[in-house]
Amino acid sequence: MNILVCIKQVPGSSNVEVDPVTGVLKRDGVASKMNPYDLYSIEMAMSLTEKYGGTVETITMGPPQAKSVIVESICMGAKKGTVLSDRKFAGADVLATAYTISQGIRKVGKFDLILCGKQTTDGDTAQVGAEVAEYLGIPHVANVLSVEEVKDGKAYVTVSLDDMVVTESVQLPCLLCAENDINSPRLPSYKVQKTVTDDLVRFISFAEFEDQDANHYGLNGSATQVERIFPPEKNTEKHSITGDSAAQAQGIFDLLASRKLI
Ligand SMILES: Cc1cc2nc3c(=O)[nH]c(=O)nc-3n(C[C@H](O)[C@H](O)[C@H](O)COP(=O)(O)OP(=O)(O)OC[C@H]3O[C@@H](n4cnc5c(N)ncnc54)[C@H](O)[C@@H]3O)c2cc1C
């Protein structure tokens, strides 16, 4: 079974500042890391190939330095990976991001299973997986807790639906978005890191894509525009409620009621 995992490089800190003039995130000088949610899908992919055979590859769209997450995935057991990188991809919203990734996947090859994480820690929309699947014309399932079995061209997946858990079958090839905290992602191997060579990381630019209409990528291909971006205000207001336990309970009740929280 050949599996492709979509992974993203995100800022390593939640304290990313916003440029007050341009409204753009100041990513320079901020350390980056792999989106933590993607570690669970890599682990899921590795476990599945250990059980059923086949290989794991990874793909990311981002600036050239996003190569480091591909290398990290190789150190976790992926065979190789791809970075989709081009200035034409810059400023992409979710729609353009998903379209670019789908074009990249078409270029990289055919897979039985494509895995995505639940969401990212920066964009946080949790929409890319479903949109990539739609562009590829394959079925997709979100909130996947586990793949129980792969048999007769179908994957049997257990899915969390908030108030219940169900097991469904889905035709391969398909795209699954893994839930978080579903497994213990393996650590990258330092030994493998020492042996990773450049030929294991492929860079694909716009020029190699099948769809050569630049209006489908980056800012031009984005259906949405950011009007304003700002960090949420930090509320440091503190209240101290004193008295015996009945008075404290009443005080908490009154405070919550005054805020219309109860
Ligand atoms: C209107 C708008 C404008 C934007 N403009 C910019 C901009 O100018 N510059 C900028 O840097 N960002 C921009 N973004 C953010 C960018 O669009 C998102 O980071 C991107 O669409 C991915 O969405 P997400 O992070 O919400 O992913 P989610 O949907 O939360 O991620 C789910 C899963 O999809 C996969 N995935 C997501 N992104 C990638 C990726 N890049 N490569 C591989 N797999 C991936 C991963 O498996 C991930 O776990 C913009 C977003 C919006 C809404």
The ligand as an SDF file (V2000), in Angstrom:
LIG
                    3D

 53 58  0  0  0  0  0  0  0  0999 V2000
   -7.6890   34.5750    2.9590 C   0  0  0  0  0  0  0  0  0  0  0  0
   -6.4250   33.8780    3.2990 C   0  0  0  0  0  0  0  0  0  0  0  0
   -5.2070   34.4040    2.8470 C   0  0  0  0  0  0  0  0  0  0  0  0
   -4.0280   33.7880    3.2030 C   0  0  0  0  0  0  0  0  0  0  0  0
   -2.8690   34.3370    2.7850 N   0  0  0  0  0  0  0  0  0  0  0  0
   -1.7090   33.7640    3.1630 C   0  0  0  0  0  0  0  0  0  0  0  0
   -0.4820   34.3280    2.8230 C   0  0  0  0  0  0  0  0  0  0  0  0
   -0.4420   35.3730    2.1850 O   0  0  0  0  0  0  0  0  0  0  0  0
    0.6470   33.7060    3.2250 N   0  0  0  0  0  0  0  0  0  0  0  0
    0.6090   32.5720    3.9600 C   0  0  0  0  0  0  0  0  0  0  0  0
    1.6600   32.0300    4.3160 O   0  0  0  0  0  0  0  0  0  0  0  0
   -0.5440   32.0000    4.3150 N   0  0  0  0  0  0  0  0  0  0  0  0
   -1.7100   32.5750    3.9430 C   0  0  0  0  0  0  0  0  0  0  0  0
   -2.8710   32.0320    4.3250 N   0  0  0  0  0  0  0  0  0  0  0  0
   -2.8590   30.8120    5.0780 C   0  0  0  0  0  0  0  0  0  0  0  0
   -2.8870   29.6450    4.1230 C   0  0  0  0  0  0  0  0  0  0  0  0
   -3.9030   29.7610    3.2050 O   0  0  0  0  0  0  0  0  0  0  0  0
   -3.1220   28.4090    4.9240 C   0  0  0  0  0  0  0  0  0  0  0  0
   -2.0030   28.2440    5.7360 O   0  0  0  0  0  0  0  0  0  0  0  0
   -3.2770   27.2300    4.0140 C   0  0  0  0  0  0  0  0  0  0  0  0
   -4.4390   27.3910    3.2650 O   0  0  0  0  0  0  0  0  0  0  0  0
   -3.4100   25.9540    4.7620 C   0  0  0  0  0  0  0  0  0  0  0  0
   -4.5700   26.0300    5.5300 O   0  0  0  0  0  0  0  0  0  0  0  0
   -4.5210   25.6460    7.0280 P   0  0  0  0  0  0  0  0  0  0  0  0
   -3.1980   26.0580    7.5760 O   0  0  0  0  0  0  0  0  0  0  0  0
   -5.7460   26.1860    7.6560 O   0  0  0  0  0  0  0  0  0  0  0  0
   -4.5670   24.0660    6.9450 O   0  0  0  0  0  0  0  0  0  0  0  0
   -5.6090   23.0270    7.5590 P   0  0  0  0  0  0  0  0  0  0  0  0
   -6.7430   22.8620    6.6290 O   0  0  0  0  0  0  0  0  0  0  0  0
   -5.9230   23.3970    8.9860 O   0  0  0  0  0  0  0  0  0  0  0  0
   -4.6690   21.7610    7.5280 O   0  0  0  0  0  0  0  0  0  0  0  0
   -5.1780   20.4220    7.4820 C   0  0  0  0  0  0  0  0  0  0  0  0
   -4.1170   19.5160    6.9390 C   0  0  0  0  0  0  0  0  0  0  0  0
   -3.8850   19.8350    5.5560 O   0  0  0  0  0  0  0  0  0  0  0  0
   -2.5060   19.6120    5.2360 C   0  0  0  0  0  0  0  0  0  0  0  0
   -1.8810   20.8920    4.8310 N   0  0  0  0  0  0  0  0  0  0  0  0
   -2.2560   22.1560    5.1100 C   0  0  0  0  0  0  0  0  0  0  0  0
   -1.4240   23.0460    4.5520 N   0  0  0  0  0  0  0  0  0  0  0  0
   -0.4850   22.3250    3.9040 C   0  0  0  0  0  0  0  0  0  0  0  0
    0.6730   22.6650    3.1340 C   0  0  0  0  0  0  0  0  0  0  0  0
    1.0430   23.9340    2.9050 N   0  0  0  0  0  0  0  0  0  0  0  0
    1.3920   21.6690    2.6030 N   0  0  0  0  0  0  0  0  0  0  0  0
    1.0420   20.3520    2.7980 C   0  0  0  0  0  0  0  0  0  0  0  0
   -0.0270   19.9760    3.5300 N   0  0  0  0  0  0  0  0  0  0  0  0
   -0.7820   20.9450    4.0600 C   0  0  0  0  0  0  0  0  0  0  0  0
   -1.8560   19.0520    6.4980 C   0  0  0  0  0  0  0  0  0  0  0  0
   -1.9830   17.6500    6.4770 O   0  0  0  0  0  0  0  0  0  0  0  0
   -2.7400   19.6110    7.6020 C   0  0  0  0  0  0  0  0  0  0  0  0
   -2.6820   18.8720    8.7920 O   0  0  0  0  0  0  0  0  0  0  0  0
   -4.0560   32.6200    4.0020 C   0  0  0  0  0  0  0  0  0  0  0  0
   -5.2660   32.1030    4.4320 C   0  0  0  0  0  0  0  0  0  0  0  0
   -6.4550   32.7150    4.0930 C   0  0  0  0  0  0  0  0  0  0  0  0
   -7.7600   32.1300    4.6030 C   0  0  0  0  0  0  0  0  0  0  0  0
  1  2  1  0
  2  3  1  0
  2 52  2  0
  3  4  2  0
  4  5  1  0
  4 50  1  0
  5  6  2  0
  6  7  1  0
  6 13  1  0
  7  8  2  0
  7  9  1  0
  9 10  1  0
 10 11  2  0
 10 12  1  0
 12 13  2  0
 13 14  1  0
 14 15  1  0
 14 50  1  0
 15 16  1  0
 16 17  1  0
 16 18  1  0
 18 19  1  0
 18 20  1  0
 20 21  1  0
 20 22  1  0
 22 23  1  0
 23 24  1  0
 24 25  2  0
 24 26  1  0
 24 27  1  0
 27 28  1  0
 28 29  2  0
 28 30  1  0
 28 31  1  0
 31 32  1  0
 32 33  1  0
 33 34  1  0
 33 48  1  0
 34 35  1  0
 35 36  1  0
 35 46  1  0
 36 37  1  0
 36 45  1  0
 37 38  2  0
 38 39  1  0
 39 40  1  0
 39 45  2  0
 40 41  1  0
 40 42  2  0
 42 43  1  0
 43 44  2  0
 44 45  1  0
 46 47  1  0
 46 48  1  0
 48 49  1  0
 50 51  2  0
 51 52  1  0
 52 53  1  0
M  END
$$$$
